[in-house]
Amino acid sequence: MAPTIDERAIQATLSAFFRAPAQVAQVAELAGDASTRRYYRVRMAPGSPLSSLVLMRYPDNVPPGGELPFVNVHRYLRKAGVPVPEIYLAAPEAKLLFLEDAGDTMLEGAVRTAKSEEEHLPLYELCVEILARIQWDGTKALDGNAFPARLAFDVKKFAEEIDFFFEHAVREYGGIALSESEEKAIEDLFLPFLEELASLPRVLAHRDYHSRNVMVMGTAPGRPPDLRILDFQDARMGNVYYDLCSLFRDSYVTLPEKAIDHLGYVYRHAAPSELRALAGRGNEFTYRLDVAALQRNVKAIGTFGNQARNRGKTFYLRFIPPTVAHLAGNFERNREMRPLARKLLPILSALAEKAAAEASP
């Protein structure tokens, strides 16, 4: 698809910003993610201040003097020492951001091309250490101007995401007809888990901390991998388990249980004592991680159904079956979830079967 942006305007903007000639050689649209944002790689001609950068086009309207959420959250993550892409230039009036090019290798891709678990497990260990930094140092960095401090994963938000699943995955994509009483019965069984999650102490939550939002820019012997964390603009306050389960019970990469146990240990070792106390230990940590994954995985299936049904992105259907497998394992491990499983698992299984048959290659 040809980019729908003015290359000459980009060139003029960058030349003014860098105070040096910036000749654009090519602009190519990138695949992007499940959002409505659009991304372009801008390759620069030899002699330009940069060889390439990424241009992000935002759908949001920003009021005069306002700030893009990406820029707002970026400021606090940088204060916390989180490796996020450099912002070269923000143009909120044009809804454009000029960002560091973090390359094309997502953590998901690094896992799939790795020859063994030993190759990619250090990447996950670093992701866990970074997450502890987001939760502890990021929370301490927030002030009265921070957008995430005004938002939270409360019962209302969690319930909205379950409703999203029923609307977009069950009814729209799956075509599964549930009566109002049937749907309410399932939501009533969800409610105690949502209340439990919402009652936990809150820290800064990335909100989408998974293998497609971590870029691997390079590795070198004897040095830690160079990562960049993406897609953090919707950060809000939430419990410590939300981002952990997003990474451990990822729809895009299925980690062995042994690796998840190891990474839980890494997290508890990396977290300051106060944060470690919030997370708990032993069975308490494991159970709350599963409760968070229950809500998070159901929400993810809602997103995949919406992407396929309403935005024509059937690519996301391939991720419904492994997400249902995560939920099935969760139900099997936790007796407290069995009443919910009896009503929900047949619906999830039908969605997984349909998605497996219809997923694009």
Secondary structure by P-SEA (a helix, b strand, c coil): ccccccaaaaaaaaaaaaccbbbbccccccccccccbbbbbbbbccccccccbbbbbbccccccccccaaaaaaaaaaaacccccccccccccccbbbbcccccccaaaaaaacccccccaaaaaaaaaaaaaaacccccccccccccccccccaaaaaaaaaaaaaccccccccccccaaaaaaaaaaaaaaaaaaaacccccccccccccccccccccccccbbbbbccccbbbbbccaaaaaaaaacccccccaaaaaaaaaaaaaaccaaaaaaaccaaaaaaaaaaaaaaaaaaaaaaaaaaaccccccccccaaaaaaaaaaaaaaacccaaaaaaacaaaaaaaaaaaaacccc
